[in-house]
Amino acid sequence: MATFLYSIGRFAFRRRRFVALVWVALLALAGFGAATASTATSNSFSIPGTEAQRAFDLLEERYPEQTADGASARVVFKAPDGEKITAPENAAEVSGIVKELKGGSDQIASISDPFSKEAPAVSRDGTTAYTTVQYDVSSFELTEETRDSLQSAGDDARERGMTVEIGGDALMVMPETGITEVIGVVVAGIVLVVTFGSLVAAGLPLITALIGVGIGVSTITALASVMDLGSTTATLAMMIGLAVGIDYALFIVSRYRAELAEGREREEAAGRAVGTAGSAVVFAGLTVVIALAGLAVVNIPILTKMGVAAAGTVVLAFLVAITLIPAFLGFAGERIVSRKDRKARKAAAEQAAATGEVLVGDTPRDNGGTRWARFVQRRPVMVLLAGVIGLGVIAIPASSLEMGLPDDGAQPTSSSPRKAYDLLSDGFGPGFNGPLVGAVDLKGSDDQDAVLKRITGEIQKNDHVVAVTPPMPNQAGDTAMFQVIPKDRPNSAETEALVHDIRDLGDKIKAEDGAEVFVTGATAMNIDFSQKMNDALLPYLALVVGLAFLLLMVVFRSILVPLKAALGFLLSVVAALGAVVAVFQWGWLGGLFGVEQPGPIMSVMPILMVGVVFGLAMDYEVFLVTRMREAYVHGESPSQAITTGFRHGARVVTAAAVIMIAVFAGFIGSTEQMIKMIGFGLAIAVFFDAFVVRMAIVPAVLALLGRHAWWLPRWLDRALPDFDVEGDKLRKKLDESAAEGGEGKEEREAVSV
């Protein structure tokens, strides 16, 4: 692996114009595809294998006119204090608004009459009413005129004291991340400048990461309509791709500068940097790809698409790092090193020439990393206990985790959708915003009328039911659909129990009559989705950790080091999940992070955090411990190897972690609750994993294990493939060639071919 990447690094350095042109052409091609692609018109959500999905599919098949995927809006009216909405003046006002809405757009498929005698939509106290507007196109296809007409509905009524609020997905827009995303990139740039002391060296990781992300996100945008990719897919890919892209480039540029400091020629330094640090980048990237692509095992299309798209962006990130970075290093010349270092090396070279000494390279000096490594090795037990206990305390809130899917009730209290949600809850009951949709397949029933009467009668007897609408048969008469209004709020345990009660009744009906009863709707989908996430978490965790364990065992030629890496990851991800629960569910420090309405944690969050954080955690493990392994293989004692690893890796890993935290934290400013939560969760997880687990717990454990950390049974060592990640074989080849004369020229030329 190291020899192959060494060849790539030298080729890219020599043929830098060609390599740069290829990547620029790919960026232009992806950009052209994104610019000319049709806009995604839907953001479908399905949960294969669940009863809610089977019910939805049944209704879509037998009620095609009722299950159109067009946008919808619910306009809620509340009379001024002390008045009734049914009073002649208020009723006339509402009817006028409904009429105005009808004439305001030709995209409206239907609009209900709040005062219809067949299906009145007025609260029992007579103060609140609503109308449902159904459009014949998705929310992404609504024209600005249609949106403006909906938003301005009721402006005159508001001026006269009536409350008019609008909910539904018709006004849904692409999520905005705000200026904090830009701040995250700026912080990354500042960290790079401080780390390298050179604007050129700092700019390379940013430019190459943006090129990789640009190609990835543009490709996702170009394929969004064809593959039904939602807006969250591109945002997640951009978030992860930008973070790892900067980090991977950072490690290779840092290693290149280290090779220059040892006296290498520029092309040789580029080859060795890609051969050594590039190997770590490839394997670290593969762990991220495994974790993200592994989301497919959950068998939820939207999650699979998010994972595969983000994994593709990570692949682009490490391909850019091992090809475009060495090409840009060729363009950068000596400016990749700070002016101060260039002067120091020039002075050292002049002094060596004057005295006749051979200038080999910079003498290793103590830095913050070496001092910290020695401190940890002097007190490994104390550091280990402090790290484990600290993260354990932070993880405690995770035991109170409540999961759900966000609805308008999770919106900020100042937003119109949230106000509409609250008005409906107050006027019609907490369960009105989460009705259950019942579907009955009557093909196997002998007495359809009797079985429908029995089903609705049994459901109505349930203490957690407010009302059951009369069954509505389809044209063929083989299916009936009805609604159940729960007594309790959609995310409550009582509503979940009600769903299970109806399904238990369905099992009994099927056994006795042959009719099949299903429950669907947003609330039932939420319950099934959460359950599926819970069921998939352990198998997914086993798959991802197992594959990555094997990969790390190949990299480090050890059993205990990968085991330690996996256990450390579990500790950091549970602690991060505890922090997410404390902020987004309990509301602690919610105002600081823009959380206006605490509520259940999104069902997708735990498994998504496991996938993403595991891959990113292994990045730091590979980058930091590979240096230790490299030093140990070259003859240093376990204690010296830990110190050497921190001498070369601590500053770079710290900078990489700060950059990744800044990039992820930039998405906390998003208007989309899911993006905000993911950004916070990943930022805090990287903080815990990089600074507590990898920088404290890892050296403490390695110090306690000593030589046993690098133990691997001989039979297993022979069985595992040797990818030479630490570059030992490459170094031996080059050293042997140098010993034969010509500074390894012939060997390097052979390797380059």
N, C-alpha and C positions, 0 to 999 in steps of 0.2 A: 504493500500500500504506500509506504513512505517513498520507495523508489519511483513508483508510478506517478505519484503526486509531485515529486521532485522534477520529473521530466515535464509535467504539465506547467509547473511554475516557471521553469527556464524557457519553455516554448512561448508561454504567454508574455514573458518579459521581452524576448527577442522579437516576437511578432505582435508587439503591442498595438500597432495601428490596425492590423487585421482583426485582432480579438475585440478591441474597442468598437470597431465598425460593426461587427456581428451583433454585439449587445445593443448598440444604438439602433440597428435595423430591427431587432426583435422588439425593442421598446416602441419604435414607430409603427410597426405592424400591429402590435397589441393595441396601441392607442387608436389607430385607424379602425380596428375592429370594434373597439368600445364606442367610438364616435358614430359609427354607422349602424350599430346594432339597434334593434327595436327595443323599446322600453319594456321591462318586465311588467306584465299586466296582472300578475297574481302572486300571492305569497302563501301557497297552499300549505296546510298542516295536516298530517295524517299519522295515525298510530296503528300500523298493521298488527293484526292479531288480537286486538282488544274488542270487547263487546260494543263500546261506543263507536268504534270505527265500522264494525259490521252493521250496526244500526244505521249509521250515516250512509253507508254504501247502499243499503236496502232502500232508504228513502230517496236517494239520488236516482236509483233505478226506477222506482215506481211512482215517485212524485217529481218528475223532472221540472215541472213548472214551479214547484215549491222550494227547490234546492239550488236555484241559480246562485252563482258566486259573485253577483254584483254587490256593490257597496250599499250600505244602509245607514240611516241616521234616525235618531229618536229625538224629537223636539218636545221638551217638557215645559208645561205652562203651570204657573202657580198664581192664584189670584192675590191681589193686594191684601194686607192684613185685615181681618174682620169681614172679608168678602168671600163669596163662592165663585168658583170658576164657571158654574152653570148659570149664574145671574145673566140676564139678557145682554147687558153691555159687554161683559167679559166673554160670554159665549160667542157673541158677534165678532169680537176682536180676534178670538182664536180661529173662528171659521174664515175670517178675512186673511189671516196669516197662512192657513192651509191653502186657500185659493191662490194666494200670492206665490206660494212655493210651487204649486202645480204649473203656473204659467211662467215660472222663472227658469225652467230648463227643459229641454227636450230629451234629456237623459234619464228622466224619472220613469220608472216602470209602473209604480203604484204608490199611492199615499192614502193612509187610513183616515177616517173621519172620527175624531174623538167622541162625538156625540151620536154615533150610529146606534140605532136601536138594537141591531143584531149583535154588535160587539162593542159596547161602550168602553171607553178608556178613561174613566173618571174615577178618582179615589172615593172611598166610602164617605169621607167627610166632606166631599164636594169641593175641596180646595185645589186639587191638582188634576191635570189631564195631560195626555201625551198623544202625539201622532207619530206613526212610523213611516219613514220615507224609504222606498226601495228603488235603487237605481239599476239600470240594465247593463252597467259597465263596472269594472273594479274601481277602487278608490284611486289607483294610479292613472286611470284613464279619464277621470272627471276633468272637465274643462274649468278654467279659472272662473268663467261666468257662472257655472254651476256652483262652485265653491262659494263665490261671493254671494250668490243668491241665498244659499243656506246660512252663511254666517250672518248676513244682514237681516234674516227673518226675525221679526219681532222687535226691531229697533224702536219703532214708534210705540209699541206696547210697553216696552221697558220704561220709556220716558213717562208713561202714564201710571207707573207703579207696578205693573205686572212683571213677574219673574219669568224669563224665557232662557232656557239653557239647552245646549245641544250635545248629545252623546253619539256613540257609534263610530264606525270606522271610515265614514265618508270624508271626514276632514283629516284623516291620518296622512302625515307627511313623512318624508325621509328624515331619520333622526339626525340631529345636529350635535357635534361634539364640542362646539364652542371654541373659544380662544385657548382653553387649557391644553388642547392637543398641540397647538403651535408652541405653547410654553414648554411642553414636554420635549419637543425636538430642539428648542433653543437650549434647554438645560443639558440635553445630550451633547450639543455642540460645545458648551462651556466646559463640561467634564472632559471631553476629548482634548480641548486646547490645554487644559491644566495637566492632563495626563502626558501628552506628548510634547508640549511646549512649542508646537509648530502648527501654524494654521493649515499648512498643506497636509500634514499627517492627520490633523483633526478633520479636515474636510473630506478625505478619502472615504472613511467609513460612512459618513453621511450621504455622500453622492452615490456610492455603490449600493447602499441600502435602499435609497430612494429609487434607483434604477430597477432593482429587483422587485420592490414593492409595486412600482409603477407597472411593470410587465404583468405581475400576478393579479393585481386588482383590475387592470384593464382587461385581462383575459376573462376574469370572472364577470365583469360587466358585459363583455361581448357575448358571453354564453348564458347570461342571466335569464333571458327570455326562453331560450331553447331548453335549458335544464331546470327552469323554475327555481332560480336561486334568489333567496330573499336578501334584503338590504343588510341584515345582520351578518350574512356570510362574508360579504366584502369587508365589512368593518372588522370582523374577527381576523380575517386574513391580513388586513393592513396592520392591525395591532401587533400580531405575532411576527409577521414578516419584517416589520420595521425594527422591532426589538432585537430579534436574532440576527438580522442583517447587519446592524451596527456592531453587535457583539462579535460576530464571526470575523468581520473585517478588522475589528480592533485587535483581536488575538493574532491575526496574521501580520498586520502592520507592526505590532509590538515585537513579534518574533523576528521580523525582518530587521528592525532597528538593533535588536540584540545581536544578530548575526553580523551586521555591519560593525558593531562595537568590538567584535572579536577579530576584526581585520579582514573579513571576506570581501571579495569583489561584489559589485552590486548584483550582477546576474546570478552568481553563485549564492548570494544571500537570499535572493528571491526564491531560488529553487529549494534551498534548505528550509526556509520559512514555510513554504507550502508543503514540503515533504514532512515536516514535523508538526507545526501548529495546524497545517491543513488537514493532517490525518485526524487530529482531535476534533477539528471542525466537522469533518465528514461523519465521524462516529457520533458526535453530539447531535448533529442534525438528524441522523438516522433514528436516534432515540425519540426526538420530537416527532418525526414522521410516524414512527410506530405508534406513539401515544395518540396522535391526532387521527390517523387512518383507522386505528383500532376502535374509534367511536362507531364504526359501521356495525360492530357486533350488537349494539343496542337495537338495531333494526327500526330506527325511526328516520325516515328519509331526510328531514330537514337537518337533523344532527349529523347524519352521514355526510351530507353535502357540505356542511360547515367544516367538518373535520378534514375531508379530502381536499377542499379548496385551500384551507390553511396549511395542510401538509404540502401541497404543491408550491405554495409560496415559500415555505421553508426550504424545499429542494432548490428553488431558484436562488434563495439566499446563500446556500453553501456553494452552489455552482458559480455564482458571481464572485464569492470570496476566493475560490481557488483558481479562477481564471482572470477576472477583470481586475482584481486587486493587484496581482503581479504586473499586469499590463500598465495600470496606472502608476505603479511604483517606478516603472521604466520612464514614464513621462516626468515624474516628480524629480528625479535626479537627487542631488544632495539636499534639496530643500525638505526632504522627508525628515531630516534631523534638524533640531533646533539650532539657531545661530550660535548659541552659547556652546553647545556640544561640538559644533563644527570647528569653532575656534580652539576649543580645548584639544581636539584630536589633531588639528593642524600643528599646534604648539608641541604636542607630544611627539608627532612624527618628525618635526624639525630637530627636537632634542635627541631623538633616537638616531637620526642621521648624523648629528654632530658627534655623538659619543660612540657610534658604531653598534649600538644595541639593536636587537631585533624586536620590533614592535608587534607583539602577538595580539593584544587586545586589552580591554579594560580589566582591571583587577576587581573581582567581586567585592562589593562593599555592603556593609550592614545597612538596612533600611527599616522602615516600620514593619514590613512583613517579617523580617528575620527576628526582630525584637519581640513581636507578638508570638511567633512560633516558639521561641525559647521560653517565653512566659507560660504558654499553654503546656509545654513539655515539663516544666518544673512543677505545675499544679494541675495535672490532667484530670484527677478525680473531681476537684473543686469546679473546674470549668465544665466538665461533663454534667455534673449534677445541676449546676446553675442553668445551663442551656436546656436540659430536659425538663426540669421543674418549671422554669419560666414558660416554655412553650406549652407545657401541660396545663398550667393555670389559664393561659389564654385560650386553650382549646375547650375549656369547660362549657361555654355557651353552646357549643356544637351539639351537646346532649339535648338541648331544647329545640333543635331544628324543626321548623314547620315548613312544609313545601307546598307550593301551589303555582298556578300560572297567573300572571298579572291581568287584571281587567281594569275597567275605568275606576274601580274603587281604590286602585293603587296609584292613581294619578295625583298630582299635587292638589291640595284643597282649593287653590285659587283658580284651577282650570275649569272651563265650562263642562267638559265631560264628567269630571268628578262632581260638580254641582248638580248636574242632571242625574247622576247615579244616586246622590244623597236625597234628592227630591223624590225620586221613585221609591227609595227605601222608606222614607218617612210617610209617603202617601199610600203605598200599596203593600208595604211590609218588606223586611230584610231579604226574603227569598225571591222577590219579584225580579231582581237583577240577574238571577241565576236559575231560570226555569229549566226543568228537565223535559226532554222530548221523548215521549214513548212511541215505539213502533211495534205493531203486532202483525206478524206474518200469518195470515189466516188460511193459507193453502192446505194445511193439514187439519183444519178444524171442521167438525161436522155441523155444529150449531154456532155460526159466527156471531149472531146478535147476542146470544146468551153468554158466550165467552167474553165478549167486549163489556157487557154489563157487569159481569163478575169481576173482571180486571179493574175497571174504574171504581167499582164499589169497594173492593178490598183496599185499593190504594187510598181512597178517600177516608177510610177508617184510621189510617196511620196518624198518630199524634203530631207528626212533624209535617203534615200536609195542610196547606191552606185551601187549595182548590184543585180540581181536576176538570179540564175542559172536555166536552163531549167528543168522542172519537170521530175523526173525519176520514171516511173511506176514500180510497182512490177510485179512478174511473173503472178499473177492472174489478173492483170489489174484493180483491184478494189481500189487501193491506189496509190497516187503519192507523192513524196518527193522532196523538193527543198530547196535551201539555200538563205537567204537574208543577204547581207553584209551591215550593217548600216554605216552611214556616221560618226557617233560620237562614242566615247569610250563606252565600255560596261556598265559602271556604271553611265552614264549620264542620265539626265532627258529626253533628246531628244530620246534616245534609248528606254527608258521606254514608252514614248508616242508612239513611232513607234509600239511597241508590242501591245499596246491597239488599235492602228489604224487598225492593221491587224486583230485583233480579232473582232473589230466592222465590218470590211468588211466580216469576216466569218459569223457573225450573219445575215448579209444582203444576202449573198450567200445562206445560208441554207434556209432562208425564201422564196427565189425566185427559187432556183434550187433543193434543197435537199441535196447537197454536204456539208460536214462538213469540215471546215478549222481549223487547230490547229497550235499553235506555241510552240516550245520547244527549247531545247538547253540550255547550261549553263547559258546564259544571261537571258533567259525567266524563267528558274528555279530560278535564283537569285531573280528576280522581284516577282515571286509568293511566294517564301519562305519569303521574307521580308514582303509582305502583310499579309501572314498568321501569322507571328509573331506579327504584329501590331494588327490584329484582335483578337488574342488569349490572349494578354497581360492583358486586363481588366478582362475578365472572370477568367483567371488563378489567378490574384491578388485577386479577390473577393473570390474565392474558398479557396485559401491558407490562406489568412488573416481571413476569416470567421471561418474556422475550428480551426485555431490556437487561435483565439479570444475565442471560446468556451472552448478550452483546458485550456487556461490561466485563464479564469473565474473560472473554476473548481479548479485550483491550488491555486489562490489567494483569492477566495471567494469575488470577487470585480468586478465592472463593469468599473470603471474609470481607474484602473491600467492596464488591458489589452488594453483598448482604447488608453491610453498614450503609451503603448509599440508599438502598431501598427503604430501610427502616428510618433513616433520617428524613427521606422524602415523606413518608407517612406522617411523621411527627409534624413537619412543617405544613403539610396540606390540611391536617386536622386543626392545627392552630389557626391557619388562615380562615378556615371555615367558621371557627369560633368567632373570629373577628368580624366576619361578614354577618353572622347572626346578631352579634352585639350591636352593630351599626344599623343594618337594614331591617332587622326583625324587632329588636328591642328599642332601637332609636337612640342608642348612646352615641353622642357626638354626631347625630344625624344632620344637624344644621351645618356643621363644618363641611360635610361631604354632599350637601344639597339633597338630603333625604327628607322630603317634606312629609311623607306618609309612610311610617314603618308598617311592615306587613310580612306575610310569608315569603320565604326565600324561593326563588324560581326553581321549579323541579329539575331543570337542566343544570343548575349551578354546580351541585356536588360532583357529578360525573364529568362535567366540562372542566372543572378545576383539577380533578384527578388527572385527566388527559393532558391538559396544557402544562400544569405545574410540574408534573412528573418529567416531561420532556425538557423543560427549562431547568429544572433542578439537576438533571443529569448533565446539562451543559457545564455547569460550574464544577461538578464532580470530575468530569473528564478533563476540563482545562487545568484544574488545580492539581489533581492527583496524578495526571499523566506526567507532569513535571517531576513529581516525587518519584514515580516509577522509573522515569528516565535516569534520574540521579542514582537511584538504587541499583539499577541494572549496570550502570557504569562504575560501580564499586563503592559508593558511599554507604555508610552505616544507615540503618533506619532513621535514627535521630537526625543525622546530617541531611538525609534525603528530605525529611519534612521541612527542615530549615531552608534547604535549597529551593524546594517547591514554592515556599512562601516568598523567598527572595525574588524569584522571577515572576511568580503568578499572583501574589496578594494584591499588588497595586492594580494590575490589569483586571483581575476578577472584581475587585471593589469598584473600579470605574465601570465595568460592564454591568454590574448589578445596579449601580446608581442610574445608568442610562436606561436600563430596562424598566426600573421603577418609574423613572420620569416619563417614559413613553406610555406605559400602562396607566399611570395616574392622570395623564392627559385626557383619557377617555372618561374620567369621572365627571367631566363637565357635559357629557352627552345628555340630550333631552330624553333618550330612550332608557327606561329603567334597567333593562337587561344589559345594555352596554355599560351603563354606569356601574352596575354591580360586578360585572366581569372585570372592568378596569380596576376597581378597588380590590377585588379578590386576588387578581393576579399580581398587583403591585405589592400588597402586603405579604403574599406568599413568597415572592422573590426576596423581599426584605428578610423574612424569617429564614428562608433556606440559604441565602447567600451569606448573611452576616452571623447567623446563630448556628445553623447546621454545618455548612461547609467551612466557615472560617473559625469555628470554635469547637463544635462537637467532633468533626472529622479529625483534626489534628490530635485532639485529646484521646480519641479511640485508637488512632494509629500509634500514638506514643505508648499507650497501655499494651497494645498487641505486639509491638516490636517487630521482629522478623516474621512472626507468625502471620502478620497482615498479608505478606506476599507469598504465603504457602499455597501450593497447588500440587495435588498428587501427580506423580510422574506419568501414570497412564493417561490421566486427563490432559496433561500438558502435551503429550504426544498426539492425543485425539483432536484437540482443538486446533483450528487453523491459526497460523501466526501471520498477522497482518502488519507486523513491525510498526505499530503506531508510534512508539517512541523514537523511531528512526535509527535503531541500533545497527541493523544490517546495512542501511544506507551509509551511516558514518564509517563503518568498517570498510566498505567498498571504497569510499572516497579517501580514507586514510591510507589504505593499501596502495591506491593509485598514486597518492602524493609521495609515498615512500619510494615508489618506483621512479619518481621524477616527473617533472612537468606540472607540478601542483595539481595532479589529478586530471589534467586536461583530457588525456585520451579516454580515461574511464568516464568522465563526465559526458564527453561527447557520445560514448557508447550508450550510456544510460539515457541521454536525451533522445536518442533515436527510439 
